[in-house]
Amino acid sequence: MVPPRARKRAPILEVLKLCAYLRRADSMSVRDALLFARRLEARICESTTLGTRTCVRVTTADNGVRVYSVAAAKSLPEWLREKQLKTKRALSRRHADYANRVELIQDLGFPSSCSLLKLTPDGAFLLAAGTHKPQIRCFELGELSMKWSRHLNADAVQMQCLSSDYAKFAVLMVDRTLALHAKYGQHFSTRLAMAARDMAYDPFDATMWFVGPTNSLHALNLEEGRFVEPRPLNAMRDADGGGACLGISKQHGLLAAGRDDGLVDIFDPRTPPGGSAGPAALDVAPTVRAALLGTNDVQARGGVMPEAVTRVRFDDATSCAVGTQSGHVLLYDLRRKAPLHVKDHMFGQPITAIRFHEPHLGAAAASDGSFGKLVVSSDTRAVRLWSAVDGRNYTTIEAGRGVGSGASAASGSSTASAPAHINTTCVWPGSGLIFAALDASTTGTFFVPSLGPAPRWCRFLEGLTEELEETDAPVLYDDFRFVTSSDVTMLGLNHLVGTSALRAHLHGYLMDARLHRKALEATDPFMREKYIQRQVELQVEKERQSRIVPKAAMRQRLKASLGGTAPKVNADLAKRLLTVAEDGAAAKDGGDDEDGITRKKARKMRVAAEAAKAVLDDERFRDMFTNEDYAINTESDEFRSLHPNAVGEPIRKRRQDSDDEDDESSSDEDGEDL
């Protein structure tokens, strides 16, 4: 039964559309179609309720910014993702978390990996490219499902939207082919003169620009249907280098080409080629080499220099961000040559994507005001969000760590697997939703509520994350334990090293939690008894500490009731009087049914309280608590006869013992006489 507060109505219009289709396909009656609609609606509501526990998990809480990984069930290591469970049916039978999962967008993933993500300008569709086999998938966000899928002849390198929706878009492939797609499929394809690495679309004159391992830019005019004259770049520092990436400004149309030698050539495509003045250049090499001074990353790795430009991105008319092979992001003002800020990702991996993000006006990041506009830059390991105003780090998202089979844990977890390779990112404008294309079968989906609300088509994300706002981040890998080499030796499991039971991870191994528990029980049979004893000791210590505070408070109250002087003698009597006075003051006129105090008993308690308070407040009785001559001897026979149940043994037993002693002494005297 779904709780009332979690019962949300499904999009009934879409359900009825599906029922109408089933009726046409299978000759389903109207009554059966409506019954099917109601069952499907209930199933969707139930899945949404289950998803509040399993489909959203906290990944990081860096700087107090909570990041949620969407559609992440119980975390499983990489080697168990496809090994244990071969089919989805077996997966749902053996793992309840997989059966109860809720996917934000259905089938948002690929058999092997996802390489590209592109959001259409109207925000209604998401285009994704991946392998294997090479294919493109279009997802309709309003329906939260895939609209169509098309296979390609080669892997996609870049995609560009030519219209406001998916009606027209271009795909650049690794086999030097440019394919133009329409709603009905591939419309036209042509072969380029070089193996292009990146492309950019100029909407001002309908020209597609290409960059590759040459000293020039190639262009294809889509309006005229012909290639235009190549545009030469500045002289190369390295004869083996070339262009690596492109970026175009939407404000003034300037085109920037990042190169392998650390230069960024910027020119206006509307100017005729071959002019006297060449393109303007930004040199990022000196800044990168100064940042890497004293490190081992100054030398080239894999034939690529660390100052090689991998990404170029324009923001407004004057701002430009440049990403390098060494993992640095340089934020420039085009009116000066020196960068405004230099952000180091600290991983030494190439920058794969750069985005500028303006937080929502009602979001926490916007209300703070100190961060301003954010730069979302990603390398192959993590996605960093930092301020474009002063370069401060806002938060960091480490994608992977079991994405698809689990979420990342908060920083500090010792059982984290290797993060997945990030190919690119896609940030929803004015929202906190971030997609990450990974070298994994699923696509990373992250939600940062402090950046803005969820998009219109997934408002339910805000409801799912509200319950997790006050909870701690879950521990990664619920079914596995991390053990070091010394722990393995202590457990006597050295013979399992090298087998599938112990997987090497960081400075130790990951092992099944059930095996770890059995090994502990076999090593120490009295582990349970020790655990119970330790819990008892903790409980006793807790109660002992709780008694210290009331005693101190009692001393303070006694001191206040006696005019600021602590009782030197008869302290027990003073405590009893104070307790009687406080209990009588707390007693109600009509009694309290919950405490079992009747009206008659409450009246007696008030009378006793007045008498006790009079003794404590009257100065004539003050010497009874300060003068030693008024000390009460609790060991005397008079006190015991008046208070037989107060302390000590009963008087009768005491007298019996004294009589026995007298009898023994008399018998001893009689024996001596004999």
C-alpha positions in Angstrom: 0.0 0.0 0.0 1.5 3.3 -1.0 1.5 6.0 1.7 -0.9 8.9 1.1 1.8 11.5 1.1 3.8 9.6 -1.5 0.9 8.8 -3.7 1.5 10.9 -6.8 -0.6 10.7 -9.8 1.1 9.4 -12.9 0.9 11.3 -16.2 -2.5 9.9 -17.1 -2.4 11.4 -20.5 0.7 9.4 -21.5 -0.9 6.3 -19.9 -4.0 6.7 -22.0 -1.9 7.2 -25.1 -0.1 3.9 -24.4 -3.5 2.2 -23.8 -4.8 3.5 -27.1 -1.8 2.1 -28.8 -2.2 -1.3 -27.1 -5.9 -1.3 -28.1 -5.0 -0.7 -31.7 -2.2 -3.3 -31.7 -3.8 -6.1 -29.8 -7.5 -5.3 -30.2 -7.8 -4.5 -26.5 -11.2 -3.4 -25.3 -11.8 0.0 -23.7 -12.5 -1.6 -20.3 -9.3 -3.6 -20.4 -7.4 -0.5 -21.5 -8.7 1.5 -18.5 -7.9 -1.3 -16.1 -4.4 -1.5 -17.5 -4.1 2.3 -17.1 -5.1 2.1 -13.5 -2.6 -0.7 -12.7 0.2 1.1 -14.5 -0.6 4.3 -12.6 -0.4 2.4 -9.3 2.8 0.7 -10.3 4.4 4.1 -11.2 3.3 5.6 -7.9 4.7 2.5 -6.0 8.0 2.8 -7.9 8.2 6.4 -7.0 7.7 5.6 -3.3 10.3 2.9 -3.4 12.7 5.2 -5.2 12.7 7.6 -2.2 14.8 5.0 -0.5 17.0 3.6 -3.2 17.2 5.8 -6.3 18.8 8.9 -4.8 21.9 8.9 -2.7 24.2 11.5 -1.4 27.6 11.4 -3.1 29.5 14.3 -1.6 28.9 17.1 0.9 32.0 19.3 0.0 31.8 22.8 1.6 28.3 22.0 2.9 27.0 21.5 -0.7 25.1 18.3 -1.0 25.3 16.4 -4.3 22.8 13.6 -5.0 23.4 10.8 -7.4 20.1 9.9 -9.2 19.1 6.4 -10.0 21.8 4.8 -7.9 20.9 1.7 -6.0 23.0 -0.3 -3.6 26.6 0.1 -4.6 28.3 -2.9 -6.2 31.9 -3.2 -7.4 32.7 -3.0 -11.0 33.5 -6.8 -11.3 30.0 -7.7 -10.0 28.0 -5.4 -12.3 27.7 -7.8 -15.1 29.4 -11.0 -13.8 26.9 -12.1 -11.1 23.7 -11.2 -13.0 23.5 -11.9 -16.7 20.0 -10.8 -17.4 17.7 -8.1 -16.0 15.2 -10.8 -14.9 17.8 -12.6 -12.8 18.9 -9.2 -11.4 15.5 -8.3 -10.3 15.0 -11.7 -8.6 18.3 -11.7 -6.7 18.6 -8.0 -5.8 15.6 -6.1 -4.4 17.5 -2.8 -4.8 17.7 -3.3 -8.5 14.1 -4.2 -8.8 13.0 -1.1 -6.8 15.2 1.3 -8.7 13.8 4.3 -10.5 15.6 5.6 -13.6 15.4 9.3 -14.2 15.4 8.8 -17.9 14.6 5.3 -19.1 17.5 3.5 -21.0 19.9 6.5 -20.5 23.0 4.5 -21.2 24.8 2.3 -23.7 26.1 -1.2 -23.7 29.7 -0.1 -23.3 30.2 3.6 -22.8 28.8 7.1 -23.5 31.0 9.6 -25.3 28.8 12.6 -26.1 25.8 14.4 -24.6 24.1 17.3 -26.3 21.0 19.2 -25.1 18.9 20.7 -27.8 18.4 24.5 -27.7 14.7 24.2 -26.9 15.5 21.9 -23.9 13.1 19.2 -24.9 15.5 16.5 -26.1 18.8 15.1 -25.1 21.1 13.6 -27.8 23.6 11.0 -26.6 26.3 9.0 -28.6 28.0 5.9 -27.4 29.3 2.4 -28.1 29.3 -0.5 -28.7 28.0 -0.7 -31.4 28.3 3.0 -32.4 24.9 4.6 -32.1 23.0 7.8 -31.3 20.0 7.9 -29.0 17.5 10.7 -28.7 15.6 11.1 -25.3 12.4 13.0 -25.0 12.6 14.6 -21.6 8.9 15.3 -21.3 8.3 11.6 -21.5 11.4 10.5 -19.5 12.1 7.9 -22.2 14.0 7.2 -25.4 12.4 8.5 -28.6 14.6 6.7 -31.2 18.0 5.1 -31.7 20.2 5.1 -34.8 23.3 3.1 -35.5 26.5 4.7 -37.0 29.2 3.4 -39.2 32.0 4.7 -36.8 32.4 6.2 -33.4 31.1 9.8 -33.0 33.6 12.5 -32.2 31.3 15.5 -31.9 27.7 16.5 -32.4 26.2 19.9 -33.2 22.5 20.8 -33.3 21.5 22.8 -36.4 17.9 23.5 -35.3 16.0 24.1 -32.1 15.1 20.4 -31.7 16.4 17.1 -33.0 15.1 17.8 -36.5 18.5 18.8 -37.9 21.9 17.9 -36.4 25.4 17.0 -37.6 27.6 14.1 -36.4 31.4 14.0 -36.9 32.9 10.5 -36.9 36.4 9.1 -36.6 36.4 7.8 -40.2 36.6 11.4 -41.5 32.9 11.4 -42.3 30.3 14.2 -41.5 26.7 12.9 -41.4 23.7 15.3 -41.5 20.6 13.9 -39.8 17.0 14.8 -40.0 13.8 13.5 -38.3 13.6 10.6 -40.6 17.2 9.5 -40.3 20.5 10.3 -42.0 20.0 12.8 -44.8 23.5 13.3 -46.2 27.1 12.3 -45.5 30.4 13.6 -46.9 34.0 12.8 -46.4 36.4 15.4 -45.0 39.9 16.2 -46.3 41.4 15.5 -42.8 40.7 13.5 -39.7 39.0 16.3 -37.7 39.3 16.4 -34.0 36.5 18.9 -33.2 33.9 21.0 -35.0 31.9 24.1 -34.3 28.8 25.5 -36.0 28.6 29.2 -36.9 24.8 30.1 -37.0 25.5 33.6 -38.5 26.4 32.2 -41.9 25.5 28.5 -41.6 29.2 27.3 -41.7 30.6 24.2 -40.0 34.2 24.6 -39.0 36.6 21.7 -38.5 40.0 21.5 -36.8 42.6 18.7 -37.1 46.3 17.9 -37.1 47.1 20.6 -39.7 48.0 24.2 -39.6 44.6 25.4 -41.0 40.9 25.3 -40.3 38.5 23.7 -42.8 34.9 24.8 -43.3 31.8 23.6 -45.0 29.1 26.1 -45.9 25.8 24.3 -45.3 23.7 26.9 -47.1 25.7 26.7 -50.3 26.6 23.0 -49.9 30.3 23.4 -50.6 33.7 23.6 -48.8 35.2 27.1 -48.4 38.8 28.1 -48.5 40.7 26.9 -45.4 41.7 29.5 -42.9 45.4 29.4 -41.9 46.5 29.5 -38.3 49.6 31.2 -36.8 53.0 29.6 -37.2 53.3 26.4 -35.2 55.9 25.9 -32.5 55.9 22.2 -33.1 56.0 20.8 -36.6 54.1 17.7 -35.4 51.4 19.6 -33.7 48.0 20.9 -34.9 44.6 22.1 -33.8 42.8 20.2 -31.0 39.5 22.0 -30.2 37.2 24.8 -31.3 35.0 27.3 -29.6 32.6 30.0 -31.0 31.0 32.9 -29.2 27.2 33.3 -29.5 27.5 37.1 -28.9 29.9 38.3 -31.6 30.8 35.2 -33.5 34.5 35.1 -32.8 36.0 31.6 -33.4 38.8 30.2 -31.2 41.0 27.3 -32.1 43.1 25.6 -29.4 46.3 24.0 -30.4 48.8 21.4 -29.2 51.5 23.9 -28.7 49.6 25.9 -26.1 48.3 28.7 -28.4 44.7 29.7 -28.8 44.1 31.5 -32.2 41.1 33.8 -32.2 39.7 35.4 -35.3 36.5 36.7 -36.9 35.2 34.2 -39.5 33.6 37.1 -41.4 36.9 38.6 -42.4 38.4 37.3 -45.7 41.3 34.8 -45.3 44.8 35.7 -46.3 44.8 39.2 -44.8 47.9 41.0 -43.7 47.0 40.6 -40.0 46.9 37.0 -38.7 44.6 35.7 -36.0 45.1 37.0 -32.5 46.7 34.5 -30.1 46.5 33.7 -26.4 49.6 31.9 -25.1 48.8 29.6 -22.2 52.1 27.8 -22.2 54.0 30.1 -19.9 51.2 30.1 -17.3 50.9 26.3 -17.3 54.6 25.7 -17.1 54.9 28.1 -14.2 52.1 26.2 -12.4 53.9 22.9 -13.1 57.3 24.2 -11.9 58.8 21.7 -9.6 56.6 18.8 -10.6 57.1 15.8 -12.8 54.4 16.8 -15.2 56.5 19.3 -17.1 57.6 16.7 -19.6 55.4 15.4 -22.4 53.3 12.4 -21.7 52.3 10.2 -24.6 53.7 12.6 -27.1 51.4 15.5 -25.9 52.8 18.5 -24.1 51.1 19.5 -20.8 50.3 22.9 -22.2 48.3 21.5 -25.1 44.8 23.1 -25.2 42.0 20.5 -25.0 38.9 22.8 -24.6 37.9 26.3 -25.4 34.7 27.9 -24.2 33.2 31.4 -24.5 30.8 32.9 -21.9 29.9 36.4 -22.8 31.5 39.0 -25.2 34.7 39.2 -23.2 35.1 36.0 -21.1 36.8 32.9 -22.4 37.9 29.7 -20.5 40.7 27.4 -21.8 41.4 23.9 -20.6 44.8 22.2 -20.9 46.3 18.7 -21.0 47.8 19.1 -17.6 44.4 19.6 -15.9 44.4 23.4 -15.6 41.6 25.8 -16.5 42.5 29.4 -17.4 39.9 32.1 -17.3 40.7 35.0 -19.6 39.3 38.4 -20.3 39.9 38.9 -24.1 41.1 42.5 -23.4 44.2 41.3 -21.6 46.7 38.5 -22.2 47.2 37.4 -18.6 44.6 35.0 -17.2 42.2 36.2 -14.5 42.2 32.9 -12.7 44.0 29.6 -13.0 42.2 26.5 -11.6 44.1 23.3 -11.0 42.1 20.1 -10.9 44.9 18.4 -9.0 44.6 15.1 -10.9 46.9 15.8 -13.8 44.3 14.6 -16.3 43.2 16.5 -19.5 40.2 18.8 -19.3 37.3 17.2 -21.2 34.5 19.8 -20.8 34.0 23.4 -19.7 30.6 25.0 -19.0 29.5 28.4 -17.6 26.5 28.1 -15.2 24.3 30.9 -13.8 22.6 29.6 -10.6 18.9 30.1 -10.2 17.9 33.4 -8.6 16.2 31.5 -5.7 19.0 29.0 -5.2 21.4 29.1 -2.3 24.4 29.7 -4.5 22.7 32.8 -6.0 21.4 34.1 -2.7 25.0 33.9 -1.2 26.2 36.3 -3.9 29.9 35.8 -3.2 30.3 33.0 -5.8 28.5 34.7 -8.7 28.6 32.8 -12.0 30.1 29.3 -11.7 32.5 27.5 -14.0 31.7 23.8 -14.4 34.9 22.1 -15.6 35.6 18.4 -15.8 38.6 16.2 -16.4 38.6 12.5 -16.7 38.3 12.0 -12.9 36.0 14.7 -11.5 33.7 17.6 -12.1 34.6 20.8 -10.3 32.3 23.8 -9.8 34.1 27.0 -8.9 33.5 30.7 -8.9 34.3 32.7 -12.0 34.6 35.8 -9.8 37.4 34.8 -7.4 38.2 31.1 -8.4 37.0 29.6 -5.1 35.9 26.0 -5.2 32.2 25.5 -4.8 32.0 21.7 -4.8 33.5 18.7 -6.5 31.7 15.6 -8.0 33.7 12.4 -8.5 31.7 10.5 -11.0 31.9 6.7 -11.2 32.7 4.7 -8.1 30.1 2.2 -9.1 27.8 4.6 -11.0 24.9 2.6 -12.2 25.3 0.0 -9.5 25.7 2.5 -6.7 26.5 6.0 -5.7 29.7 7.6 -4.5 30.1 7.9 -0.9 31.0 11.0 0.9 34.6 12.0 1.0 36.6 9.9 3.4 35.2 6.5 2.6 38.0 3.9 2.4 36.0 1.6 0.2 35.7 3.6 -2.9 36.4 2.0 -6.3 38.2 3.7 -9.1 36.2 6.6 -10.6 34.9 6.1 -14.2 36.4 8.1 -17.0 34.4 11.3 -17.7 34.1 12.0 -21.4 32.0 15.2 -21.2 29.3 16.9 -19.1 25.9 18.5 -19.8 24.5 21.1 -17.4 20.9 22.0 -17.4 20.6 25.9 -17.6 19.3 27.5 -14.4 19.1 24.2 -12.6 21.2 21.9 -10.4 20.9 18.9 -12.8 24.2 17.7 -14.3 24.7 14.8 -16.7 28.1 13.1 -17.1 29.0 10.9 -20.1 31.1 8.1 -18.6 33.1 5.1 -19.8 30.4 2.9 -18.2 27.2 1.3 -19.3 25.2 4.0 -17.5 25.3 7.8 -17.6 26.0 9.7 -14.4 23.1 11.9 -13.3 23.7 14.3 -10.4 21.5 16.9 -8.7 22.8 19.9 -6.7 19.8 21.6 -5.1 21.8 24.6 -4.0 22.4 25.5 -7.7 18.7 25.7 -8.5 15.4 23.7 -8.7 14.9 20.6 -10.7 13.9 21.0 -14.3 10.2 21.2 -15.2 10.1 17.6 -16.5 11.5 16.1 -13.3 10.1 18.1 -10.4 9.8 15.0 -8.4 13.5 15.1 -7.7 13.0 17.9 -5.2 10.6 15.7 -3.2 13.0 12.7 -3.3 15.9 14.8 -2.0 14.0 16.6 0.8 14.0 13.5 3.0 17.8 13.2 2.6 18.6 16.7 3.5 19.2 16.0 7.2 20.7 12.5 6.8 24.3 11.5 6.6 25.9 10.1 3.4 25.6 6.4 3.1 28.7 4.1 3.3 29.8 2.8 0.0 29.5 -0.9 -0.7 27.1 -2.2 1.8 27.9 -5.8 1.1 31.7 -5.6 1.2 34.4 -4.8 3.7 37.8 -3.3 3.2 40.6 -5.1 4.9 44.4 -4.5 4.9 47.1 -7.1 4.5 47.6 -7.4 8.3 43.8 -7.9 8.7 44.0 -10.8 6.2 46.8 -12.4 8.1 45.0 -12.0 11.4 41.9 -13.6 10.0 43.9 -16.5 8.5 42.9 -15.8 4.9 46.2 -15.6 3.3 45.4 -18.6 1.1 42.6 -16.5 -0.6 45.0 -13.8 -1.8 44.9 -13.8 -5.6 41.4 -15.4 -5.8 38.1 -13.7 -6.5 37.3 -13.7 -2.8 39.8 -10.9 -2.2 39.9 -8.1 -4.7 43.0 -5.8 -4.6 41.9 -2.3 -3.8 44.0 0.7 -2.7 46.3 -0.6 0.1 44.3 -3.7 0.9 41.5 -5.8 -0.4 37.7 -5.9 -0.7 36.0 -9.0 0.6 32.4 -10.1 1.1 30.9 -8.9 4.4 29.4 -12.4 5.1 32.9 -14.0 4.6 34.4 -11.3 6.9 31.9 -12.0 9.6 32.4 -15.8 9.5 36.2 -15.4 9.6 35.9 -13.2 12.6 33.7 -15.7 14.4 36.1 -18.5 13.6 39.1 -16.5 14.7 37.5 -15.3 18.0 34.7 -17.6 19.2 34.0 -15.2 22.2 33.5 -12.2 20.0 29.8 -12.0 20.8 30.4 -12.2 24.5 33.0 -9.5 24.3 30.7 -7.3 22.3 27.9 -7.7 24.9 30.3 -7.0 27.7 31.6 -3.9 25.9 28.0 -2.6 25.4 27.2 -3.2 29.1 30.3 -1.3 30.1 29.3 1.6 27.8 25.8 1.7 29.2 27.1 1.7 32.8 29.5 4.5 32.0 26.7 6.4 30.4 24.5 6.1 33.5 27.5 7.0 35.7 28.1 10.2 33.8 24.3 11.0 33.9 24.4 10.8 37.7 27.2 13.4 37.9 25.2 16.2 36.5 22.1 15.8 38.9 24.4 15.7 41.9 26.1 18.9 40.9 22.7 20.5 40.2 21.5 19.3 43.6 24.5 20.9 45.3 23.8 24.2 43.6 20.1 24.1 44.6 21.0 23.3 48.2 23.5 26.1 48.3 20.9 28.5 46.9 18.2 27.4 49.4 20.6 27.8 52.4 21.5 31.3 51.6 24.5 30.6 49.5 26.2 28.2 52.0 26.7 24.6 51.3 25.5 22.1 54.0 28.5 20.9 56.1 26.5 18.5 58.3 23.2 16.7 57.8 23.6 16.9 54.0 21.3 13.9 53.5 18.5 15.6 55.5 18.9 18.8 53.5 18.7 16.8 50.2 15.5 15.0 51.5 13.9 18.3 52.5 14.8 19.9 49.2 13.4 16.9 47.2 10.1 17.1 49.2 9.9 20.8 48.6 10.4 20.4 44.8 8.0 17.5 44.5 5.3 19.3 46.4 5.7 22.4 44.3 5.4 20.3 41.1 2.3 18.5 42.3 -1.0 19.9 40.8 -4.2 20.7 42.5 -6.2 18.1 40.7 -3.6 15.4 40.6 -1.9 13.9 37.5 -3.4 10.7 36.1 -0.3 9.9 34.2 1.9 9.9 37.3 -0.7 8.2 39.5 -1.0 11.1 42.0 -4.4 11.5 43.5 -5.9 14.8 44.8 -5.5 13.7 48.4 -1.8 12.7 47.9 -1.1 16.0 46.1 -2.6 17.9 49.0 -0.3 16.0 51.5 2.7 16.6 49.2 2.0 20.4 49.2 1.7 20.5 53.0 5.0 18.6 53.4 6.6 20.8 50.9 5.6 23.9 52.8 7.1 22.5 56.0 10.3 21.5 54.3 10.7 24.9 52.6 10.1 26.6 56.0 12.9 24.6 57.6 15.3 25.4 54.7 14.4 29.1 54.5 14.2 29.8 58.3 17.5 31.2 59.7 16.8 29.6 63.1 17.4 26.2 61.6 20.5 27.2 59.7 22.9 25.9 62.4 21.4 22.4 61.9 23.3 22.3 58.6 26.5 24.2 59.6 27.2 23.4 63.3 28.7 20.0 64.2 26.9 19.9 67.5 23.6 19.4 65.6 24.9 16.4 63.5 22.5 13.5 63.4 24.2 10.2 64.4 22.6 7.6 62.1 24.4 4.8 64.0 22.7 5.4 67.4 20.0 3.2 68.8 17.6 6.1 69.1 17.9 6.9 65.4 17.4 3.3 64.4 14.4 2.9 66.6 12.8 5.9 65.1 13.8 5.0 61.6 14.0 1.2 61.3 14.0 1.2 57.5 16.3 4.1 56.9 19.8 2.6 57.1 21.6 -0.4 58.8 20.1 -3.6 60.0 16.8 -4.0 61.9 17.0 -3.3 65.6 15.6 -6.8 66.4 18.5 -8.5 64.6 21.0 -6.2 66.3 19.5 -7.0 69.7 19.5 -10.7 68.9 23.2 -10.6 68.0 24.0 -8.8 71.3 22.0 -11.4 73.2 24.0 -14.2 71.5 27.2 -12.6 72.5 26.0 -12.3 76.1 25.1 -16.0 76.1 28.5 -17.0 74.8 30.3 -14.9 77.4 28.2 -16.4 80.2 28.9 -20.0 78.9 32.6 -19.2 78.9 32.4 -18.1 82.5 30.6 -21.2 83.6 33.2 -23.4 81.9 36.0 -21.6 83.8 34.2 -22.2 87.1 33.9 -25.9 86.3 
